[in-house]
Amino acid sequence: MRRALYEADHEAYRETVRAFLEREVAPYKEQWDEDRWIDREVFKKAAAAGLYALEIGEEYGGSGVHDYRFRMVVCEEVARINALSFGVTISLQDDLVLHYLLDLTNDEQKHRWLPGYASGDTIGALAMTEPGAGSDLRGIRTSAVRDGDEWVVNGQKTFISSGIMADLVVLVARTDPDAGSRGFSLFVVESGTPGFERGRKLEKIGLPGQDTAELFFSDARVPHANLLGEEGKGLQYLMSHLPRERLGVTAKSMATSRAILDLTIDYCKQRRAFDQAVADFQHVRFELAEMQTEVEIAEAYVDRSVLAYNAGELDPIDAAKGKWYLSELQKRVVDRCLQLHGGYGYMTEYPVAKAFVDTRVQTIYGGTTEIMKDLIGRAIVR
Ligand SMILES: Cc1cc2nc3c(=O)[nH]c(=O)nc-3n(C[C@H](O)[C@H](O)[C@H](O)COP(=O)(O)OP(=O)(O)OC[C@H]3O[C@@H](n4cnc5c(N)ncnc54)[C@H](O)[C@@H]3O)c2cc1C
């Protein structure tokens, strides 16, 4: 079925993105995974080539383009070369951090943070999760107490993507222990802030190039000028920005499912057993038929979500539906594709093997499948 999402501009952009990735990412991605670190220079080059941060206004060095289809193109091209550690890092910049900086900052803050972000010199992270609070953010214990022109922050965060690399961290902290869900605020904590330390770079089963870290705050002194938006509205801001994060996971899931299925179809046509291509076994054709059908039907939902997002109309519950469904689909598709590769599918030099381990987290971060279903279920019976 022909996909109608894109126009000529997007296809031209695809060429640029593809050429960039072939030149600047494909030759280095294995090394980055081995080093468990992506060379920072690539983010400056990626920003200059327009691979991310397009939504930042021209006055701050961005392009002022608000069209999620360009991000979809990046997700698809990243998935095509299976550079998911790199892909998750720029998704973190675009789908998680940037919108807090665009939507909640005053002019002074925009001037301070956006130019570096647009040029790729500044890498951001978003720190919500703590050792004792992930799904239930109301359990956050990191505290911030006002002291004149500063806030004194104490606490710990964990599982923070790009936590080691980040120059600025959007931090969720409790500013009023007695105010319930109105007792949380957001701050930008910058590298070099006294009392802010990075902990371990965590060992993961997948996405090795993408750093994931613990962060510690011990009487860290954060200027009041780094408060994002209004005090006490932290959870409200998270709720209004999580749909974009979820759309980001959905987009990556869509792109990876499609890319791995396509290469598996080619593999099955070429691989021979019992004097025939494995694609000629009826079981294999049924596997491919089922996956192709599911991926195409999912594509229709994702495309609709992208257009709704562009129109400012993506309902948070619809974003939750896409997030759990697509990430679970990705898990199923990649697992079945690995099986169709036989023993080669288990070898890390084969893209499907890498995709298998990189996929697993998709149903966990950005809100687990269970939490998505809980949100959707509550909306249904409300
Ligand atoms: C690689 C990686 C990167 C991450 N990056 C970031 C980041 O950049 N910033 C950040 O803040 N966080 C990040 N996270 C954290 C991630 O968002 C959390 O791990 C996730 O939200 C789940 O929280 P938890 O780990 O505390 O699990 P828990 O909340 O302890 O959940 C444990 C299990 O219980 C289930 N569960 C919990 N509540 C319910 C319920 N109400 N109904 C049914 N089941 C329930 C969950 O679905 C899960 O299966 C990252 C995590 C990983 C693994």
The ligand as an SDF file (V2000), in Angstrom:
LIG
                    3D

 53 58  0  0  0  0  0  0  0  0999 V2000
   17.5030    2.6370   29.0040 C   0  0  0  0  0  0  0  0  0  0  0  0
   16.6080    3.5060   29.8230 C   0  0  0  0  0  0  0  0  0  0  0  0
   16.5890    4.8610   29.6120 C   0  0  0  0  0  0  0  0  0  0  0  0
   15.7790    5.6870   30.4070 C   0  0  0  0  0  0  0  0  0  0  0  0
   15.8540    7.0490   30.2390 N   0  0  0  0  0  0  0  0  0  0  0  0
   15.2150    7.8420   31.1390 C   0  0  0  0  0  0  0  0  0  0  0  0
   15.4120    9.2710   31.1020 C   0  0  0  0  0  0  0  0  0  0  0  0
   16.1200    9.7970   30.2280 O   0  0  0  0  0  0  0  0  0  0  0  0
   14.8010   10.0230   32.0570 N   0  0  0  0  0  0  0  0  0  0  0  0
   14.0230    9.4740   33.0270 C   0  0  0  0  0  0  0  0  0  0  0  0
   13.5330   10.2180   33.8610 O   0  0  0  0  0  0  0  0  0  0  0  0
   13.7960    8.1430   33.0680 N   0  0  0  0  0  0  0  0  0  0  0  0
   14.3800    7.3160   32.1650 C   0  0  0  0  0  0  0  0  0  0  0  0
   14.2000    5.9490   32.2220 N   0  0  0  0  0  0  0  0  0  0  0  0
   13.3420    5.4040   33.2590 C   0  0  0  0  0  0  0  0  0  0  0  0
   12.0390    4.8080   32.7540 C   0  0  0  0  0  0  0  0  0  0  0  0
   11.1720    5.8200   32.3080 O   0  0  0  0  0  0  0  0  0  0  0  0
   11.4550    3.9510   33.8780 C   0  0  0  0  0  0  0  0  0  0  0  0
   12.3210    2.8310   34.0300 O   0  0  0  0  0  0  0  0  0  0  0  0
   10.0420    3.5060   33.6060 C   0  0  0  0  0  0  0  0  0  0  0  0
    9.1570    4.5960   33.6200 O   0  0  0  0  0  0  0  0  0  0  0  0
    9.5620    2.4560   34.6210 C   0  0  0  0  0  0  0  0  0  0  0  0
    9.8100    2.8710   35.9300 O   0  0  0  0  0  0  0  0  0  0  0  0
   10.5500    1.8680   36.9470 P   0  0  0  0  0  0  0  0  0  0  0  0
   11.7850    1.3880   36.2800 O   0  0  0  0  0  0  0  0  0  0  0  0
   10.6920    2.5440   38.2530 O   0  0  0  0  0  0  0  0  0  0  0  0
    9.5740    0.6390   37.0750 O   0  0  0  0  0  0  0  0  0  0  0  0
    8.3980    0.4760   38.1550 P   0  0  0  0  0  0  0  0  0  0  0  0
    7.5770    1.7010   38.1760 O   0  0  0  0  0  0  0  0  0  0  0  0
    8.9940    0.0100   39.4250 O   0  0  0  0  0  0  0  0  0  0  0  0
    7.5610   -0.7010   37.5000 O   0  0  0  0  0  0  0  0  0  0  0  0
    7.8760   -2.1000   37.6970 C   0  0  0  0  0  0  0  0  0  0  0  0
    6.7910   -2.9170   36.9840 C   0  0  0  0  0  0  0  0  0  0  0  0
    5.5290   -2.6330   37.5880 O   0  0  0  0  0  0  0  0  0  0  0  0
    4.6090   -2.2230   36.5960 C   0  0  0  0  0  0  0  0  0  0  0  0
    3.6790   -1.2300   37.1520 N   0  0  0  0  0  0  0  0  0  0  0  0
    3.9670   -0.1040   37.8430 C   0  0  0  0  0  0  0  0  0  0  0  0
    2.8470    0.5550   38.1390 N   0  0  0  0  0  0  0  0  0  0  0  0
    1.8230   -0.1680   37.6260 C   0  0  0  0  0  0  0  0  0  0  0  0
    0.3960   -0.0100   37.5870 C   0  0  0  0  0  0  0  0  0  0  0  0
   -0.1870    1.0780   38.1080 N   0  0  0  0  0  0  0  0  0  0  0  0
   -0.3390   -0.9530   36.9650 N   0  0  0  0  0  0  0  0  0  0  0  0
    0.2550   -2.0410   36.4150 C   0  0  0  0  0  0  0  0  0  0  0  0
    1.5940   -2.2440   36.4060 N   0  0  0  0  0  0  0  0  0  0  0  0
    2.3570   -1.3120   36.9960 C   0  0  0  0  0  0  0  0  0  0  0  0
    5.4630   -1.6040   35.5010 C   0  0  0  0  0  0  0  0  0  0  0  0
    4.7700   -1.5730   34.2620 O   0  0  0  0  0  0  0  0  0  0  0  0
    6.6440   -2.5420   35.5040 C   0  0  0  0  0  0  0  0  0  0  0  0
    6.3400   -3.6810   34.7470 O   0  0  0  0  0  0  0  0  0  0  0  0
   14.9450    5.1140   31.4020 C   0  0  0  0  0  0  0  0  0  0  0  0
   14.9290    3.7280   31.5730 C   0  0  0  0  0  0  0  0  0  0  0  0
   15.7390    2.9260   30.8110 C   0  0  0  0  0  0  0  0  0  0  0  0
   15.7150    1.4380   31.0520 C   0  0  0  0  0  0  0  0  0  0  0  0
  1  2  1  0
  2  3  1  0
  2 52  2  0
  3  4  2  0
  4  5  1  0
  4 50  1  0
  5  6  2  0
  6  7  1  0
  6 13  1  0
  7  8  2  0
  7  9  1  0
  9 10  1  0
 10 11  2  0
 10 12  1  0
 12 13  2  0
 13 14  1  0
 14 15  1  0
 14 50  1  0
 15 16  1  0
 16 17  1  0
 16 18  1  0
 18 19  1  0
 18 20  1  0
 20 21  1  0
 20 22  1  0
 22 23  1  0
 23 24  1  0
 24 25  2  0
 24 26  1  0
 24 27  1  0
 27 28  1  0
 28 29  2  0
 28 30  1  0
 28 31  1  0
 31 32  1  0
 32 33  1  0
 33 34  1  0
 33 48  1  0
 34 35  1  0
 35 36  1  0
 35 46  1  0
 36 37  1  0
 36 45  1  0
 37 38  2  0
 38 39  1  0
 39 40  1  0
 39 45  2  0
 40 41  1  0
 40 42  2  0
 42 43  1  0
 43 44  2  0
 44 45  1  0
 46 47  1  0
 46 48  1  0
 48 49  1  0
 50 51  2  0
 51 52  1  0
 52 53  1  0
M  END
$$$$
